[in-house]
Amino acid sequence: MIAIDSKHSPVESVAYNTHPVKMGGDEALEALTLAVTTNGVATASDVIAVAAQTLIDQLTFLVDLKQTLLKQKLSDGDVDDTADLLDTSVFDLELTQRSENCLIGSGIRTLRELVSQSEAEIKAVKSLGKKSFEEIKNKVLELKLTFATADER
């Protein structure tokens, strides 16, 4: 919940607009334009900064909640179906940014896709160093899973 007291808010009006921008890549990017009018008690940039921090705090709570539930599910042994665990996103494994980026860059987006690879295939992922591989391997072991063997592939 975000509490709002509009009677005492320094914000008088807010309008926004988005428009596509080209930045050299094939990605579709958009620019956001905000028009904020205040009563002078606070500047528009201060108001936007406070609003952004409030949004970050609210969304961080949800991310932390998901991580807490995943850890609780694993520690309680309450995973009825291994499929639930295997559908966990790579983003939810709490890996370093480098490890995460290497996996995503090679098309591995879920734990299921990760453990369906052999150790040799994971080691061969572009830009994945020894430390990152060890981190990923330890995470898989921590979740009581193993990589696929060459026979399973």
N, CA, C and O atoms as a GROMACS GRO file, in nm:
protein
  612
    1MET      N    1   0.085  -0.118   0.000
    1MET     CA    2   0.000   0.000   0.000
    1MET      C    3   0.090   0.124   0.000
    1MET      O    4   0.189   0.129   0.072
    2ILE      N    5   0.054   0.220  -0.079
    2ILE     CA    6   0.124   0.348  -0.080
    2ILE      C    7   0.024   0.452  -0.030
    2ILE      O    8  -0.077   0.480  -0.094
    3ALA      N    9   0.055   0.509   0.088
    3ALA     CA   10  -0.034   0.609   0.146
    3ALA      C   11  -0.022   0.741   0.070
    3ALA      O   12   0.088   0.786   0.038
    4ILE      N   13  -0.136   0.802   0.042
    4ILE     CA   14  -0.139   0.928  -0.032
    4ILE      C   15  -0.225   1.028   0.044
    4ILE      O   16  -0.337   0.997   0.084
    5ASP      N   17  -0.172   1.146   0.064
    5ASP     CA   18  -0.248   1.253   0.125
    5ASP      C   19  -0.252   1.367   0.024
    5ASP      O   20  -0.169   1.458   0.029
    6SER      N   21  -0.347   1.362  -0.066
    6SER     CA   22  -0.350   1.458  -0.176
    6SER      C   23  -0.377   1.601  -0.129
    6SER      O   24  -0.342   1.696  -0.199
    7LYS      N   25  -0.438   1.618  -0.015
    7LYS     CA   26  -0.468   1.751   0.034
    7LYS      C   27  -0.339   1.829   0.067
    7LYS      O   28  -0.335   1.951   0.052
    8HIS      N   29  -0.236   1.757   0.110
    8HIS     CA   30  -0.112   1.822   0.149
    8HIS      C   31   0.003   1.790   0.054
    8HIS      O   32   0.118   1.818   0.087
    9SER      N   33  -0.025   1.736  -0.058
    9SER     CA   34   0.079   1.699  -0.154
    9SER      C   35   0.129   1.823  -0.228
    9SER      O   36   0.049   1.908  -0.267
   10PRO      N   37   0.260   1.834  -0.248
   10PRO     CA   38   0.313   1.947  -0.325
   10PRO      C   39   0.289   1.931  -0.476
   10PRO      O   40   0.311   2.024  -0.553
   11VAL      N   41   0.243   1.813  -0.517
   11VAL     CA   42   0.220   1.786  -0.659
   11VAL      C   43   0.081   1.834  -0.700
   11VAL      O   44  -0.019   1.793  -0.642
   12GLU      N   45   0.078   1.922  -0.799
   12GLU     CA   46  -0.050   1.971  -0.848
   12GLU      C   47  -0.098   1.889  -0.968
   12GLU      O   48  -0.217   1.861  -0.980
   13SER      N   49  -0.006   1.852  -1.056
   13SER     CA   50  -0.045   1.768  -1.171
   13SER      C   51   0.076   1.693  -1.225
   13SER      O   52   0.190   1.735  -1.210
   14VAL      N   53   0.046   1.580  -1.288
   14VAL     CA   54   0.149   1.498  -1.351
   14VAL      C   55   0.095   1.448  -1.484
   14VAL      O   56  -0.018   1.401  -1.493
   15ALA      N   57   0.176   1.459  -1.585
   15ALA     CA   58   0.142   1.403  -1.716
   15ALA      C   59   0.265   1.330  -1.768
   15ALA      O   60   0.378   1.367  -1.737
   16TYR      N   61   0.242   1.227  -1.847
   16TYR     CA   62   0.355   1.155  -1.903
   16TYR      C   63   0.328   1.121  -2.049
   16TYR      O   64   0.213   1.117  -2.094
   17ASN      N   65   0.435   1.096  -2.120
   17ASN     CA   66   0.425   1.058  -2.260
   17ASN      C   67   0.543   0.967  -2.292
   17ASN      O   68   0.653   0.986  -2.240
   18THR      N   69   0.520   0.869  -2.377
   18THR     CA   70   0.629   0.784  -2.423
   18THR      C   71   0.635   0.792  -2.574
   18THR      O   72   0.533   0.808  -2.642
   19HIS      N   73   0.756   0.781  -2.626
   19HIS     CA   74   0.771   0.778  -2.771
   19HIS      C   75   0.892   0.691  -2.806
   19HIS      O   76   0.990   0.688  -2.731
   20PRO      N   77   0.885   0.622  -2.919
   20PRO     CA   78   0.996   0.532  -2.956
   20PRO      C   79   1.122   0.612  -2.990
   20PRO      O   80   1.115   0.722  -3.044
   21VAL      N   81   1.236   0.552  -2.958
   21VAL     CA   82   1.364   0.613  -2.992
   21VAL      C   83   1.452   0.506  -3.057
   21VAL      O   84   1.437   0.387  -3.028
   22LYS      N   85   1.540   0.547  -3.142
   22LYS     CA   86   1.631   0.456  -3.210
   22LYS      C   87   1.770   0.478  -3.150
   22LYS      O   88   1.820   0.590  -3.147
   23MET      N   89   1.832   0.369  -3.102
   23MET     CA   90   1.963   0.380  -3.039
   23MET      C   91   2.065   0.287  -3.104
   23MET      O   92   2.155   0.237  -3.036
   24GLY      N   93   2.052   0.263  -3.234
   24GLY     CA   94   2.151   0.183  -3.304
   24GLY      C   95   2.128   0.034  -3.303
   24GLY      O   96   2.172  -0.035  -3.395
   25GLY      N   97   2.060  -0.020  -3.202
   25GLY     CA   98   2.035  -0.164  -3.195
   25GLY      C   99   1.901  -0.199  -3.254
   25GLY      O  100   1.828  -0.112  -3.302
   26ASP      N  101   1.870  -0.326  -3.251
   26ASP     CA  102   1.741  -0.372  -3.301
   26ASP      C  103   1.633  -0.366  -3.195
   26ASP      O  104   1.515  -0.388  -3.224
   27GLU      N  105   1.672  -0.337  -3.071
   27GLU     CA  106   1.575  -0.333  -2.962
   27GLU      C  107   1.480  -0.215  -2.978
   27GLU      O  108   1.521  -0.107  -3.020
   28ALA      N  109   1.354  -0.237  -2.944
   28ALA     CA  110   1.256  -0.129  -2.945
   28ALA      C  111   1.265  -0.056  -2.810
   28ALA      O  112   1.224  -0.110  -2.708
   29LEU      N  113   1.318   0.064  -2.812
   29LEU     CA  114   1.332   0.143  -2.690
   29LEU      C  115   1.234   0.258  -2.693
   29LEU      O  116   1.193   0.306  -2.799
   30GLU      N  117   1.196   0.303  -2.573
   30GLU     CA  118   1.105   0.417  -2.563
   30GLU      C  119   1.164   0.519  -2.467
   30GLU      O  120   1.234   0.484  -2.372
   31ALA      N  121   1.134   0.644  -2.492
   31ALA     CA  122   1.174   0.752  -2.402
   31ALA      C  123   1.049   0.793  -2.323
   31ALA      O  124   0.938   0.796  -2.376
   32LEU      N  125   1.069   0.824  -2.198
   32LEU     CA  126   0.960   0.867  -2.111
   32LEU      C  127   0.978   1.015  -2.082
   32LEU      O  128   1.085   1.059  -2.039
   33THR      N  129   0.872   1.093  -2.105
   33THR     CA  130   0.873   1.235  -2.074
   33THR      C  131   0.770   1.259  -1.964
   33THR      O  132   0.653   1.226  -1.978
   34LEU      N  133   0.815   1.318  -1.853
   34LEU     CA  134   0.727   1.350  -1.742
   34LEU      C  135   0.710   1.501  -1.733
   34LEU      O  136   0.807   1.576  -1.746
   35ALA      N  137   0.588   1.545  -1.710
   35ALA     CA  138   0.560   1.686  -1.685
   35ALA      C  139   0.497   1.695  -1.546
   35ALA      O  140   0.383   1.653  -1.526
   36VAL      N  141   0.574   1.749  -1.451
   36VAL     CA  142   0.527   1.756  -1.312
   36VAL      C  143   0.515   1.902  -1.272
   36VAL      O  144   0.609   1.980  -1.286
   37THR      N  145   0.399   1.938  -1.221
   37THR     CA  146   0.376   2.073  -1.171
   37THR      C  147   0.359   2.065  -1.020
   37THR      O  148   0.278   1.986  -0.970
   38THR      N  149   0.436   2.146  -0.947
   38THR     CA  150   0.426   2.146  -0.801
   38THR      C  151   0.379   2.283  -0.752
   38THR      O  152   0.372   2.379  -0.828
   39ASN      N  153   0.347   2.289  -0.622
   39ASN     CA  154   0.303   2.416  -0.564
   39ASN      C  155   0.422   2.498  -0.513
   39ASN      O  156   0.402   2.602  -0.449
   40GLY      N  157   0.544   2.454  -0.542
   40GLY     CA  158   0.663   2.529  -0.503
   40GLY      C  159   0.728   2.481  -0.374
   40GLY      O  160   0.841   2.520  -0.346
   41VAL      N  161   0.660   2.400  -0.297
   41VAL     CA  162   0.716   2.350  -0.172
   41VAL      C  163   0.831   2.253  -0.202
   41VAL      O  164   0.929   2.246  -0.127
   42ALA      N  165   0.819   2.179  -0.312
   42ALA     CA  166   0.924   2.086  -0.355
   42ALA      C  167   0.942   2.102  -0.505
   42ALA      O  168   0.849   2.142  -0.576
   43THR      N  169   1.062   2.072  -0.552
   43THR     CA  170   1.086   2.081  -0.696
   43THR      C  171   1.034   1.953  -0.764
   43THR      O  172   1.014   1.850  -0.699
   44ALA      N  173   1.013   1.962  -0.894
   44ALA     CA  174   0.966   1.846  -0.970
   44ALA      C  175   1.066   1.732  -0.961
   44ALA      O  176   1.026   1.616  -0.947
   45SER      N  177   1.195   1.762  -0.968
   45SER     CA  178   1.294   1.655  -0.961
   45SER      C  179   1.296   1.588  -0.823
   45SER      O  180   1.317   1.467  -0.814
   46ASP      N  181   1.273   1.665  -0.716
   46ASP     CA  182   1.264   1.606  -0.582
   46ASP      C  183   1.144   1.513  -0.571
   46ASP      O  184   1.153   1.404  -0.515
   47VAL      N  185   1.032   1.556  -0.625
   47VAL     CA  186   0.909   1.478  -0.620
   47VAL      C  187   0.927   1.346  -0.697
   47VAL      O  188   0.886   1.240  -0.651
   48ILE      N  189   0.990   1.354  -0.814
   48ILE     CA  190   1.013   1.234  -0.896
   48ILE      C  191   1.108   1.140  -0.823
   48ILE      O  192   1.089   1.018  -0.825
   49ALA      N  193   1.212   1.195  -0.760
   49ALA     CA  194   1.307   1.112  -0.686
   49ALA      C  195   1.240   1.038  -0.571
   49ALA      O  196   1.266   0.920  -0.550
   50VAL      N  197   1.155   1.107  -0.497
   50VAL     CA  198   1.084   1.043  -0.386
   50VAL      C  199   0.989   0.936  -0.439
   50VAL      O  200   0.979   0.828  -0.382
   51ALA      N  201   0.919   0.966  -0.548
   51ALA     CA  202   0.826   0.869  -0.607
   51ALA      C  203   0.902   0.745  -0.657
   51ALA      O  204   0.856   0.633  -0.637
   52ALA      N  205   1.015   0.766  -0.720
   52ALA     CA  206   1.095   0.654  -0.770
   52ALA      C  207   1.146   0.568  -0.655
   52ALA      O  208   1.143   0.445  -0.663
   53GLN      N  209   1.193   0.631  -0.548
   53GLN     CA  210   1.242   0.555  -0.433
   53GLN      C  211   1.128   0.477  -0.368
   53GLN      O  212   1.149   0.363  -0.325
   54THR      N  213   1.009   0.534  -0.359
   54THR     CA  214   0.894   0.464  -0.305
   54THR      C  215   0.861   0.342  -0.390
   54THR      O  216   0.834   0.234  -0.336
   55LEU      N  217   0.864   0.358  -0.520
   55LEU     CA  218   0.836   0.247  -0.611
   55LEU      C  219   0.942   0.138  -0.596
   55LEU      O  220   0.908   0.019  -0.592
   56ILE      N  221   1.068   0.175  -0.589
   56ILE     CA  222   1.176   0.078  -0.569
   56ILE      C  223   1.155   0.001  -0.439
   56ILE      O  224   1.167  -0.122  -0.437
   57ASP      N  225   1.123   0.072  -0.332
   57ASP     CA  226   1.100   0.006  -0.202
   57ASP      C  227   0.985  -0.094  -0.210
   57ASP      O  228   0.994  -0.204  -0.156
   58GLN      N  229   0.877  -0.054  -0.277
   58GLN     CA  230   0.761  -0.141  -0.289
   58GLN      C  231   0.794  -0.266  -0.371
   58GLN      O  232   0.756  -0.377  -0.334
   59LEU      N  233   0.865  -0.249  -0.483
   59LEU     CA  234   0.898  -0.362  -0.569
   59LEU      C  235   1.004  -0.451  -0.505
   59LEU      O  236   1.001  -0.572  -0.524
   60THR      N  237   1.097  -0.393  -0.430
   60THR     CA  238   1.199  -0.471  -0.361
   60THR      C  239   1.132  -0.564  -0.260
   60THR      O  240   1.176  -0.678  -0.244
   61PHE      N  241   1.030  -0.518  -0.194
   61PHE     CA  242   0.955  -0.601  -0.101
   61PHE      C  243   0.902  -0.725  -0.172
   61PHE      O  244   0.910  -0.836  -0.118
   62LEU      N  245   0.847  -0.707  -0.292
   62LEU     CA  246   0.792  -0.820  -0.366
   62LEU      C  247   0.901  -0.918  -0.410
   62LEU      O  248   0.881  -1.039  -0.403
   63VAL      N  249   1.015  -0.866  -0.454
   63VAL     CA  250   1.126  -0.952  -0.494
   63VAL      C  251   1.178  -1.029  -0.374
   63VAL      O  252   1.200  -1.150  -0.382
   64ASP      N  253   1.196  -0.960  -0.261
   64ASP     CA  254   1.243  -1.026  -0.139
   64ASP      C  255   1.144  -1.131  -0.092
   64ASP      O  256   1.184  -1.237  -0.045
   65LEU      N  257   1.016  -1.102  -0.105
   65LEU     CA  258   0.912  -1.197  -0.065
   65LEU      C  259   0.922  -1.324  -0.149
   65LEU      O  260   0.913  -1.435  -0.096
   66LYS      N  261   0.940  -1.309  -0.279
   66LYS     CA  262   0.952  -1.426  -0.367
   66LYS      C  263   1.074  -1.508  -0.329
   66LYS      O  264   1.066  -1.631  -0.324
   67GLN      N  265   1.187  -1.443  -0.302
   67GLN     CA  266   1.309  -1.513  -0.262
   67GLN      C  267   1.288  -1.586  -0.129
   67GLN      O  268   1.330  -1.701  -0.114
   68THR      N  269   1.222  -1.522  -0.034
   68THR     CA  270   1.196  -1.582   0.096
   68THR      C  271   1.108  -1.705   0.081
   68THR      O  272   1.134  -1.808   0.144
   69LEU      N  273   1.005  -1.695  -0.001
   69LEU     CA  274   0.916  -1.809  -0.022
   69LEU      C  275   0.988  -1.924  -0.089
   69LEU      O  276   0.967  -2.040  -0.054
   70LEU      N  277   1.075  -1.894  -0.186
   70LEU     CA  278   1.151  -1.998  -0.253
   70LEU      C  279   1.244  -2.068  -0.154
   70LEU      O  280   1.251  -2.190  -0.151
   71LYS      N  281   1.316  -1.990  -0.072
   71LYS     CA  282   1.407  -2.049   0.027
   71LYS      C  283   1.330  -2.133   0.129
   71LYS      O  284   1.374  -2.241   0.167
   72GLN      N  285   1.213  -2.083   0.172
   72GLN     CA  286   1.132  -2.156   0.268
   72GLN      C  287   1.083  -2.287   0.208
   72GLN      O  288   1.084  -2.392   0.273
   73LYS      N  289   1.041  -2.281   0.084
   73LYS     CA  290   0.992  -2.400   0.014
   73LYS      C  291   1.102  -2.505   0.006
   73LYS      O  292   1.077  -2.623   0.026
   74LEU      N  293   1.226  -2.460  -0.024
   74LEU     CA  294   1.338  -2.553  -0.035
   74LEU      C  295   1.378  -2.610   0.101
   74LEU      O  296   1.404  -2.729   0.113
   75SER      N  297   1.382  -2.524   0.204
   75SER     CA  298   1.426  -2.570   0.335
   75SER      C  299   1.323  -2.659   0.403
   75SER      O  300   1.359  -2.749   0.479
   76ASP      N  301   1.195  -2.635   0.376
   76ASP     CA  302   1.090  -2.718   0.434
   76ASP      C  303   1.077  -2.852   0.363
   76ASP      O  304   1.009  -2.943   0.410
   77GLY      N  305   1.143  -2.863   0.248
   77GLY     CA  306   1.126  -2.983   0.168
   77GLY      C  307   0.984  -2.991   0.117
   77GLY      O  308   0.931  -3.100   0.093
   78ASP      N  309   0.922  -2.875   0.102
   78ASP     CA  310   0.781  -2.868   0.066
   78ASP      C  311   0.761  -2.859  -0.085
   78ASP      O  312   0.657  -2.811  -0.131
   79VAL      N  313   0.857  -2.905  -0.160
   79VAL     CA  314   0.843  -2.901  -0.305
   79VAL      C  315   0.772  -3.029  -0.345
   79VAL      O  316   0.835  -3.133  -0.362
   80ASP      N  317   0.639  -3.021  -0.361
   80ASP     CA  318   0.560  -3.139  -0.395
   80ASP      C  319   0.605  -3.192  -0.530
   80ASP      O  320   0.621  -3.312  -0.550
   81ASP      N  321   0.624  -3.101  -0.618
   81ASP     CA  322   0.655  -3.139  -0.755
   81ASP      C  323   0.786  -3.072  -0.793
   81ASP      O  324   0.798  -2.950  -0.787
   82THR      N  325   0.882  -3.151  -0.832
   82THR     CA  326   1.011  -3.096  -0.871
   82THR      C  327   0.994  -2.997  -0.986
   82THR      O  328   1.077  -2.908  -1.005
   83ALA      N  329   0.886  -3.014  -1.062
   83ALA     CA  330   0.861  -2.923  -1.175
   83ALA      C  331   0.849  -2.779  -1.127
   83ALA      O  332   0.896  -2.688  -1.195
   84ASP      N  333   0.789  -2.757  -1.010
   84ASP     CA  334   0.778  -2.620  -0.957
   84ASP      C  335   0.917  -2.559  -0.939
   84ASP      O  336   0.941  -2.444  -0.976
   85LEU      N  337   1.006  -2.637  -0.881
   85LEU     CA  338   1.142  -2.589  -0.857
   85LEU      C  339   1.214  -2.568  -0.989
   85LEU      O  340   1.283  -2.468  -1.007
   86LEU      N  341   1.200  -2.661  -1.082
   86LEU     CA  342   1.270  -2.653  -1.209
   86LEU      C  343   1.225  -2.536  -1.295
   86LEU      O  344   1.299  -2.490  -1.382
   87ASP      N  345   1.104  -2.487  -1.270
   87ASP     CA  346   1.054  -2.372  -1.346
   87ASP      C  347   1.102  -2.239  -1.289
   87ASP      O  348   1.063  -2.133  -1.338
   88THR      N  349   1.184  -2.244  -1.185
   88THR     CA  350   1.241  -2.123  -1.125
   88THR      C  351   1.328  -2.051  -1.227
   88THR      O  352   1.409  -2.113  -1.296
   89SER      N  353   1.310  -1.921  -1.237
   89SER     CA  354   1.388  -1.839  -1.330
   89SER      C  355   1.532  -1.828  -1.284
   89SER      O  356   1.560  -1.830  -1.164
   90VAL      N  357   1.623  -1.817  -1.378
   90VAL     CA  358   1.764  -1.795  -1.348
   90VAL      C  359   1.781  -1.669  -1.264
   90VAL      O  360   1.871  -1.661  -1.180
   91PHE      N  361   1.695  -1.570  -1.286
   91PHE     CA  362   1.702  -1.444  -1.211
   91PHE      C  363   1.676  -1.466  -1.062
   91PHE      O  364   1.723  -1.388  -0.978
   92ASP      N  365   1.602  -1.572  -1.028
   92ASP     CA  366   1.566  -1.598  -0.888
   92ASP      C  367   1.668  -1.683  -0.814
   92ASP      O  368   1.648  -1.716  -0.697
   93LEU      N  369   1.776  -1.721  -0.879
   93LEU     CA  370   1.876  -1.808  -0.817
   93LEU      C  371   1.980  -1.732  -0.736
   93LEU      O  372   2.066  -1.794  -0.673
   94GLU      N  373   1.974  -1.601  -0.737
   94GLU     CA  374   2.068  -1.515  -0.663
   94GLU      C  375   2.212  -1.540  -0.705
   94GLU      O  376   2.302  -1.551  -0.621
   95LEU      N  377   2.233  -1.547  -0.836
   95LEU     CA  378   2.367  -1.560  -0.891
   95LEU      C  379   2.426  -1.420  -0.911
   95LEU      O  380   2.352  -1.322  -0.908
   96THR      N  381   2.556  -1.412  -0.931
   96THR     CA  382   2.616  -1.283  -0.963
   96THR      C  383   2.566  -1.238  -1.100
   96THR      O  384   2.521  -1.320  -1.181
   97GLN      N  385   2.575  -1.111  -1.124
   97GLN     CA  386   2.527  -1.055  -1.251
   97GLN      C  387   2.598  -1.118  -1.369
   97GLN      O  388   2.535  -1.146  -1.472
   98ARG      N  389   2.727  -1.142  -1.357
   98ARG     CA  390   2.804  -1.202  -1.467
   98ARG      C  391   2.752  -1.342  -1.500
   98ARG      O  392   2.729  -1.374  -1.617
   99SER      N  393   2.734  -1.426  -1.398
   99SER     CA  394   2.684  -1.562  -1.420
   99SER      C  395   2.546  -1.558  -1.483
   99SER      O  396   2.516  -1.630  -1.578
  100GLU      N  397   2.462  -1.473  -1.428
  100GLU     CA  398   2.326  -1.458  -1.478
  100GLU      C  399   2.327  -1.417  -1.626
  100GLU      O  400   2.256  -1.476  -1.707
  101ASN      N  401   2.406  -1.316  -1.659
  101ASN     CA  402   2.413  -1.267  -1.797
  101ASN      C  403   2.464  -1.374  -1.893
  101ASN      O  404   2.413  -1.386  -2.004
  102CYS      N  405   2.564  -1.451  -1.850
  102CYS     CA  406   2.618  -1.557  -1.936
  102CYS      C  407   2.510  -1.662  -1.964
  102CYS      O  408   2.496  -1.707  -2.078
  103LEU      N  409   2.436  -1.701  -1.861
  103LEU     CA  410   2.332  -1.803  -1.881
  103LEU      C  411   2.222  -1.750  -1.972
  103LEU      O  412   2.180  -1.818  -2.066
  104ILE      N  413   2.175  -1.629  -1.944
  104ILE     CA  414   2.068  -1.570  -2.026
  104ILE      C  415   2.117  -1.553  -2.169
  104ILE      O  416   2.042  -1.581  -2.264
  105GLY      N  417   2.240  -1.509  -2.186
  105GLY     CA  418   2.296  -1.489  -2.319
  105GLY      C  419   2.306  -1.618  -2.400
  105GLY      O  420   2.304  -1.615  -2.523
  106SER      N  421   2.317  -1.731  -2.330
  106SER     CA  422   2.326  -1.859  -2.400
  106SER      C  423   2.189  -1.926  -2.412
  106SER      O  424   2.179  -2.041  -2.456
  107GLY      N  425   2.082  -1.854  -2.372
  107GLY     CA  426   1.947  -1.906  -2.389
  107GLY      C  427   1.896  -1.988  -2.271
  107GLY      O  428   1.790  -2.050  -2.281
  108ILE      N  429   1.969  -1.990  -2.160
  108ILE     CA  430   1.926  -2.064  -2.041
  108ILE      C  431   1.850  -1.968  -1.951
  108ILE      O  432   1.910  -1.876  -1.893
  109ARG      N  433   1.720  -1.988  -1.938
  109ARG     CA  434   1.637  -1.895  -1.863
  109ARG      C  435   1.577  -1.956  -1.736
  109ARG      O  436   1.534  -1.882  -1.648
  110THR      N  437   1.572  -2.088  -1.727
  110THR     CA  438   1.514  -2.152  -1.609
  110THR      C  439   1.610  -2.256  -1.553
  110THR      O  440   1.706  -2.297  -1.618
  111LEU      N  441   1.583  -2.296  -1.431
  111LEU     CA  442   1.662  -2.400  -1.367
  111LEU      C  443   1.651  -2.531  -1.446
  111LEU      O  444   1.748  -2.606  -1.455
  112ARG      N  445   1.536  -2.558  -1.502
  112ARG     CA  446   1.516  -2.678  -1.584
  112ARG      C  447   1.613  -2.679  -1.703
  112ARG      O  448   1.677  -2.780  -1.732
  113GLU      N  449   1.623  -2.565  -1.772
  113GLU     CA  450   1.713  -2.554  -1.886
  113GLU      C  451   1.858  -2.567  -1.841
  113GLU      O  452   1.941  -2.622  -1.914
  114LEU      N  453   1.889  -2.518  -1.723
  114LEU     CA  454   2.025  -2.524  -1.670
  114LEU      C  455   2.066  -2.668  -1.641
  114LEU      O  456   2.171  -2.713  -1.686
  115VAL      N  457   1.983  -2.742  -1.567
  115VAL     CA  458   2.022  -2.878  -1.527
  115VAL      C  459   2.005  -2.979  -1.640
  115VAL      O  460   2.048  -3.094  -1.628
  116SER      N  461   1.943  -2.938  -1.748
  116SER     CA  462   1.933  -3.029  -1.863
  116SER      C  463   2.062  -3.027  -1.945
  116SER      O  464   2.077  -3.106  -2.038
  117GLN      N  465   2.154  -2.937  -1.910
  117GLN     CA  466   2.284  -2.928  -1.975
  117GLN      C  467   2.384  -3.012  -1.896
  117GLN      O  468   2.369  -3.031  -1.775
  118SER      N  469   2.485  -3.061  -1.964
  118SER     CA  470   2.593  -3.131  -1.893
  118SER      C  471   2.690  -3.025  -1.839
  118SER      O  472   2.686  -2.909  -1.879
  119GLU      N  473   2.777  -3.068  -1.748
  119GLU     CA  474   2.876  -2.975  -1.694
  119GLU      C  475   2.964  -2.920  -1.806
  119GLU      O  476   2.999  -2.802  -1.806
  120ALA      N  477   3.000  -3.005  -1.900
  120ALA     CA  478   3.085  -2.962  -2.012
  120ALA      C  479   3.015  -2.855  -2.095
  120ALA      O  480   3.079  -2.760  -2.141
  121GLU      N  481   2.884  -2.870  -2.115
  121GLU     CA  482   2.810  -2.771  -2.194
  121GLU      C  483   2.803  -2.637  -2.119
  121GLU      O  484   2.812  -2.531  -2.180
  122ILE      N  485   2.786  -2.643  -1.989
  122ILE     CA  486   2.782  -2.520  -1.910
  122ILE      C  487   2.920  -2.454  -1.910
  122ILE      O  488   2.930  -2.332  -1.924
  123LYS      N  489   3.025  -2.533  -1.895
  123LYS     CA  490   3.161  -2.478  -1.898
  123LYS      C  491   3.190  -2.411  -2.032
  123LYS      O  492   3.270  -2.317  -2.039
  124ALA      N  493   3.126  -2.457  -2.139
  124ALA     CA  494   3.151  -2.404  -2.273
  124ALA      C  495   3.070  -2.277  -2.303
  124ALA      O  496   3.086  -2.219  -2.411
  125VAL      N  497   2.985  -2.234  -2.210
  125VAL     CA  498   2.906  -2.113  -2.231
  125VAL      C  499   3.001  -1.995  -2.251
  125VAL      O  500   3.095  -1.976  -2.173
  126LYS      N  501   2.975  -1.917  -2.354
  126LYS     CA  502   3.060  -1.803  -2.388
  126LYS      C  503   3.076  -1.707  -2.270
  126LYS      O  504   2.978  -1.669  -2.206
  127SER      N  505   3.198  -1.669  -2.242
  127SER     CA  506   3.236  -1.572  -2.138
  127SER      C  507   3.216  -1.622  -1.995
  127SER      O  508   3.234  -1.546  -1.900
  128LEU      N  509   3.180  -1.749  -1.977
  128LEU     CA  510   3.162  -1.804  -1.843
  128LEU      C  511   3.296  -1.853  -1.791
  128LEU      O  512   3.351  -1.951  -1.843
  129GLY      N  513   3.348  -1.787  -1.691
  129GLY     CA  514   3.478  -1.824  -1.636
  129GLY      C  515   3.466  -1.934  -1.532
  129GLY      O  516   3.357  -1.982  -1.501
  130LYS      N  517   3.581  -1.972  -1.479
  130LYS     CA  518   3.589  -2.080  -1.381
  130LYS      C  519   3.511  -2.047  -1.254
  130LYS      O  520   3.438  -2.131  -1.201
  131LYS      N  521   3.526  -1.923  -1.204
  131LYS     CA  522   3.457  -1.882  -1.082
  131LYS      C  523   3.305  -1.883  -1.101
  131LYS      O  524   3.231  -1.927  -1.014
  132SER      N  525   3.261  -1.833  -1.216
  132SER     CA  526   3.118  -1.831  -1.244
  132SER      C  527   3.063  -1.972  -1.256
  132SER      O  528   2.954  -2.001  -1.207
  133PHE      N  529   3.138  -2.060  -1.321
  133PHE     CA  530   3.093  -2.199  -1.332
  133PHE      C  531   3.081  -2.262  -1.193
  133PHE      O  532   2.982  -2.330  -1.163
  134GLU      N  533   3.181  -2.238  -1.108
  134GLU     CA  534   3.176  -2.293  -0.971
  134GLU      C  535   3.056  -2.240  -0.894
  134GLU      O  536   2.992  -2.314  -0.820
  135GLU      N  537   3.027  -2.111  -0.912
  135GLU     CA  538   2.911  -2.052  -0.845
  135GLU      C  539   2.783  -2.121  -0.890
  135GLU      O  540   2.698  -2.155  -0.807
  136ILE      N  541   2.769  -2.141  -1.020
  136ILE     CA  542   2.648  -2.206  -1.074
  136ILE      C  543   2.640  -2.350  -1.027
  136ILE      O  544   2.533  -2.397  -0.986
  137LYS      N  545   2.752  -2.421  -1.032
  137LYS     CA  546   2.754  -2.561  -0.988
  137LYS      C  547   2.716  -2.572  -0.840
  137LYS      O  548   2.638  -2.660  -0.803
  138ASN      N  549   2.770  -2.483  -0.757
  138ASN     CA  550   2.736  -2.484  -0.615
  138ASN      C  551   2.589  -2.455  -0.591
  138ASN      O  552   2.527  -2.513  -0.501
  139LYS      N  553   2.531  -2.365  -0.670
  139LYS     CA  554   2.389  -2.334  -0.656
  139LYS      C  555   2.305  -2.457  -0.692
  139LYS      O  556   2.208  -2.487  -0.623
  140VAL      N  557   2.342  -2.527  -0.799
  140VAL     CA  558   2.270  -2.648  -0.840
  140VAL      C  559   2.279  -2.753  -0.729
  140VAL      O  560   2.179  -2.817  -0.696
  141LEU      N  561   2.397  -2.771  -0.671
  141LEU     CA  562   2.414  -2.868  -0.563
  141LEU      C  563   2.336  -2.827  -0.438
  141LEU      O  564   2.278  -2.911  -0.370
  142GLU      N  565   2.335  -2.697  -0.410
  142GLU     CA  566   2.261  -2.644  -0.295
  142GLU      C  567   2.112  -2.677  -0.307
  142GLU      O  568   2.044  -2.701  -0.207
  143LEU      N  569   2.062  -2.678  -0.429
  143LEU     CA  570   1.921  -2.709  -0.454
  143LEU      C  571   1.897  -2.860  -0.466
  143LEU      O  572   1.788  -2.904  -0.501
  144LYS      N  573   2.003  -2.937  -0.438
  144LYS     CA  574   1.995  -3.084  -0.442
  144LYS      C  575   1.960  -3.135  -0.582
  144LYS      O  576   1.883  -3.229  -0.598
  145LEU      N  577   2.020  -3.070  -0.682
  145LEU     CA  578   2.002  -3.110  -0.821
  145LEU      C  579   2.138  -3.141  -0.881
  145LEU      O  580   2.241  -3.113  -0.820
  146THR      N  581   2.138  -3.200  -1.000
  146THR     CA  582   2.262  -3.228  -1.070
  146THR      C  583   2.246  -3.191  -1.217
  146THR      O  584   2.134  -3.182  -1.268
  147PHE      N  585   2.359  -3.170  -1.282
  147PHE     CA  586   2.357  -3.146  -1.426
  147PHE      C  587   2.329  -3.278  -1.496
  147PHE      O  588   2.350  -3.385  -1.439
  148ALA      N  589   2.282  -3.270  -1.620
  148ALA     CA  590   2.258  -3.388  -1.700
  148ALA      C  591   2.391  -3.455  -1.731
  148ALA      O  592   2.494  -3.387  -1.741
  149THR      N  593   2.389  -3.584  -1.746
  149THR     CA  594   2.510  -3.655  -1.788
  149THR      C  595   2.510  -3.662  -1.941
  149THR      O  596   2.408  -3.636  -2.005
  150ALA      N  597   2.623  -3.697  -1.997
  150ALA     CA  598   2.634  -3.706  -2.142
  150ALA      C  599   2.535  -3.810  -2.197
  150ALA      O  600   2.483  -3.794  -2.308
  151ASP      N  601   2.508  -3.916  -2.119
  151ASP     CA  602   2.412  -4.020  -2.163
  151ASP      C  603   2.270  -3.968  -2.169
  151ASP      O  604   2.193  -4.009  -2.256
  152GLU      N  605   2.235  -3.876  -2.078
  152GLU     CA  606   2.099  -3.821  -2.075
  152GLU      C  607   2.074  -3.722  -2.187
  152GLU      O  608   1.959  -3.696  -2.223
  153ARG      N  609   2.181  -3.668  -2.244
  153ARG     CA  610   2.169  -3.570  -2.350
  153ARG      C  611   2.142  -3.644  -2.476
  153ARG      O  612   2.127  -3.584  -2.582
   0.00000   0.00000   0.00000
